[in-house]
Amino acid sequence: MKLYSGGFSRFFLDDWQEESGNASSNDTSVDDDEATPDQVRRYFEAFKSELATAISENSPITLDWSEALDGPHYVVTLTEDEFGALLTIAARVAIADRRMTPISTSRKWHEDPAVIAVQDVDENYLPVHHLVKADSWLPADFGVIIETEVPERDLIFGSLAQMADALEAMHPILNTPNEATRKLSTQLVSDARAAQVALKQIVDWAKTHKMPILIEP
């Protein structure tokens, strides 16, 4: 799986993938087949404003990154096992329940009772909740999780600042013997460490450039 940081327009035009080359008028998945790259850019400029308005009802924020089609972007790659392992341990920390039976492999992380419990609740476990429940992150600090959609895709937005705090909190948990990881498999903890390193790289870049992060579907 790949995580991308940059403008929405470039992401949904697939212009961030090395093999895709430059976007063309038919190279879009956010509008109909006749949409031009500029129409896609204007769509996401409006979408960005709508997101800021929706979140500002609870936490006033400003979303002001560029949607230029040739704007900067950053991509990291990690496996689903690595990402899932990090979510598993983060979820266990969030609910502070060490009595759950651990799974033996990160390939079944989505079946872990801690992950299911965190994803099913309405209230937030901050900041870890923004790491576990969201699949996209906005460059701002806010508490609410926003669920919305663009053509052909549903998105769950969390806060980049909260995600960064979660990753920072996870570092000592993953690298120091402790009760949260003691009964988990060595492979799962190793996978989680790899994910934490990769995510920190893209989060640091996104914070510096004030860009959102999205997961490639």
C-alpha positions as CSV (number, residue, x, y, z in Angstrom):
1,M,0.0,0.0,0.0
2,K,1.1,3.6,-0.6
3,L,0.5,6.7,1.4
4,Y,0.5,10.0,-0.5
5,S,0.9,13.6,0.7
6,G,0.0,16.5,-1.6
7,G,-3.0,18.1,-3.2
8,F,-6.2,16.1,-3.7
9,S,-6.3,17.0,-7.4
10,R,-3.0,15.4,-8.2
11,F,-3.9,12.3,-6.2
12,F,-7.2,11.7,-7.9
13,L,-5.7,12.4,-11.3
14,D,-3.1,9.7,-10.6
15,D,-0.4,12.1,-11.6
16,W,1.6,11.3,-8.5
17,Q,2.5,7.8,-9.7
18,E,5.7,7.5,-11.5
19,E,4.3,5.3,-14.3
20,S,1.3,7.6,-15.0
21,G,3.1,10.5,-16.5
22,N,1.3,13.8,-16.9
23,A,-2.5,14.0,-16.4
24,S,-4.7,14.3,-19.5
25,S,-8.3,15.3,-19.9
26,N,-9.3,11.6,-19.6
27,D,-7.1,10.9,-16.6
28,T,-9.5,11.5,-13.8
29,S,-11.6,9.4,-11.4
30,V,-13.4,12.2,-9.6
31,D,-15.8,13.4,-12.3
32,D,-17.2,12.1,-15.6
33,D,-15.1,11.0,-18.6
34,E,-15.1,14.6,-20.0
35,A,-13.7,16.3,-17.0
36,T,-10.5,18.2,-17.5
37,P,-7.6,18.4,-15.0
38,D,-8.6,22.1,-14.3
39,Q,-12.2,21.0,-13.6
40,V,-10.9,18.4,-11.2
41,R,-8.7,21.1,-9.5
42,R,-11.6,23.5,-9.1
43,Y,-13.8,20.7,-7.7
44,F,-11.2,20.0,-5.0
45,E,-10.7,23.6,-4.2
46,A,-14.4,23.8,-3.4
47,F,-14.2,20.5,-1.5
48,K,-11.3,21.7,0.6
49,S,-13.4,24.8,1.6
50,E,-16.4,22.6,2.5
51,L,-14.2,20.4,4.7
52,A,-12.8,23.4,6.6
53,T,-16.4,24.7,7.1
54,A,-17.6,21.3,8.4
55,I,-14.7,20.9,10.9
56,S,-14.8,24.5,12.0
57,E,-18.2,23.9,13.6
58,N,-16.3,22.1,16.3
59,S,-12.7,23.3,15.9
60,P,-11.9,26.4,13.9
61,I,-9.3,25.5,11.2
62,T,-7.9,26.8,8.0
63,L,-7.0,24.5,5.0
64,D,-4.9,26.5,2.6
65,W,-2.6,24.1,0.7
66,S,-2.2,24.5,-3.1
67,E,-4.2,22.3,-5.4
68,A,-1.8,23.1,-8.3
69,L,-1.5,20.1,-10.6
70,D,2.3,20.4,-10.5
71,G,2.5,21.0,-6.8
72,P,4.9,19.1,-4.5
73,H,4.0,15.6,-3.2
74,Y,5.6,12.8,-1.2
75,V,4.9,9.1,-1.2
76,V,5.9,6.2,1.1
77,T,5.2,2.5,0.7
78,L,4.5,-0.1,3.3
79,T,2.8,-3.4,3.4
80,E,-0.7,-4.0,4.7
81,D,0.8,-6.3,7.4
82,E,3.0,-3.4,8.6
83,F,0.2,-0.9,8.7
84,G,-2.2,-3.4,10.3
85,A,0.3,-4.3,13.0
86,L,0.7,-0.7,14.0
87,L,-3.1,-0.2,14.1
88,T,-3.5,-3.3,16.2
89,I,-1.0,-2.1,18.9
90,A,-2.4,1.4,18.8
91,A,-5.9,0.1,19.3
92,R,-4.8,-2.0,22.3
93,V,-3.2,1.0,23.8
94,A,-6.3,3.1,23.2
95,I,-8.6,0.8,25.1
96,A,-6.0,-0.1,27.7
97,D,-7.2,-3.7,27.7
98,R,-4.4,-6.3,28.0
99,R,-6.7,-9.2,28.7
100,M,-7.7,-9.7,25.0
101,T,-6.3,-12.8,23.4
102,P,-3.5,-11.6,21.0
103,I,-3.4,-12.7,17.4
104,S,-0.3,-14.5,16.2
105,T,0.1,-12.7,12.8
106,S,-0.5,-9.2,11.6
107,R,-2.2,-10.6,8.5
108,K,-5.3,-10.9,10.7
109,W,-5.0,-7.5,12.3
110,H,-8.5,-6.5,11.1
111,E,-9.9,-9.3,13.2
112,D,-8.2,-8.2,16.4
113,P,-10.9,-7.4,19.0
114,A,-9.1,-4.2,20.0
115,V,-9.2,-2.8,16.4
116,I,-12.9,-3.7,16.1
117,A,-13.7,-2.1,19.4
118,V,-12.0,1.2,18.5
119,Q,-13.5,1.4,15.1
120,D,-17.0,0.7,16.4
121,V,-17.2,3.3,19.1
122,D,-18.5,6.9,18.5
123,E,-16.3,8.8,20.9
124,N,-12.7,9.5,20.1
125,Y,-9.7,8.0,21.8
126,L,-7.4,10.9,21.2
127,P,-4.9,11.1,19.7
128,V,-4.6,7.3,18.9
129,H,-8.2,7.3,17.5
130,H,-7.1,9.5,14.6
131,L,-4.5,6.9,13.6
132,V,-6.8,3.9,13.9
133,K,-10.1,5.1,12.5
134,A,-9.2,7.6,9.8
135,D,-7.9,6.8,6.3
136,S,-7.0,10.4,5.4
137,W,-5.5,13.2,7.4
138,L,-5.7,17.0,7.1
139,P,-2.9,19.4,8.1
140,A,-4.7,20.9,11.1
141,D,-5.3,20.1,14.8
142,F,-8.9,19.2,15.6
143,G,-10.7,16.5,17.6
144,V,-13.6,15.4,15.5
145,I,-13.4,12.6,12.9
146,I,-15.1,13.7,9.6
147,E,-16.7,11.1,7.3
148,T,-17.4,12.4,3.7
149,E,-17.2,11.3,0.1
150,V,-15.9,12.3,-3.3
151,P,-17.1,10.6,-6.5
152,E,-16.4,6.9,-6.3
153,R,-14.8,7.0,-2.8
154,D,-15.7,7.4,0.8
155,L,-13.2,9.2,3.0
156,I,-12.7,9.4,6.8
157,F,-10.6,12.4,7.7
158,G,-8.6,12.7,10.9
159,S,-6.2,15.4,12.2
160,L,-2.6,15.3,11.0
161,A,-1.5,16.9,14.3
162,Q,-3.4,14.2,16.3
163,M,-1.9,11.5,14.1
164,A,1.6,12.9,14.7
165,D,1.0,12.8,18.5
166,A,-0.2,9.2,18.2
167,L,3.0,8.2,16.3
168,E,5.2,9.9,18.9
169,A,3.3,8.1,21.7
170,M,3.7,4.8,19.9
171,H,7.5,5.0,19.6
172,P,8.5,4.1,23.2
173,I,5.7,1.4,23.2
174,L,7.2,-0.3,20.2
175,N,10.8,0.0,21.2
176,T,10.8,-0.7,24.9
177,P,9.6,-4.0,26.6
178,N,6.1,-3.3,28.1
179,E,2.8,-4.9,28.9
180,A,1.1,-3.6,25.7
181,T,3.4,-5.7,23.4
182,R,4.6,-8.4,25.7
183,K,2.2,-11.1,24.6
184,L,2.1,-10.1,20.9
185,S,4.1,-11.9,18.3
186,T,7.6,-10.7,17.5
187,Q,6.7,-10.4,13.8
188,L,3.7,-8.2,14.6
189,V,5.8,-5.8,16.7
190,S,8.5,-5.7,14.0
191,D,5.9,-4.9,11.4
192,A,4.5,-2.1,13.6
193,R,7.9,-0.6,14.0
194,A,8.4,-0.5,10.2
195,A,5.1,1.2,9.8
196,Q,5.8,3.7,12.5
197,V,9.1,4.7,10.8
198,A,7.4,5.1,7.3
199,L,4.5,7.0,8.6
200,K,6.7,9.4,10.6
201,Q,8.6,10.2,7.4
202,I,5.4,11.2,5.5
203,V,3.8,12.9,8.5
204,D,6.9,15.1,9.0
205,W,6.9,16.1,5.3
206,A,3.2,16.8,5.4
207,K,3.4,19.0,8.5
208,T,6.3,20.9,6.9
209,H,4.5,21.5,3.7
210,K,1.0,21.7,5.3
211,M,-0.4,19.0,3.0
212,P,-3.0,16.3,3.6
213,I,-2.2,12.6,3.6
214,L,-4.3,10.0,1.8
215,I,-4.1,6.2,1.4
216,E,-4.1,4.7,-2.1
217,P,-7.3,2.7,-2.4
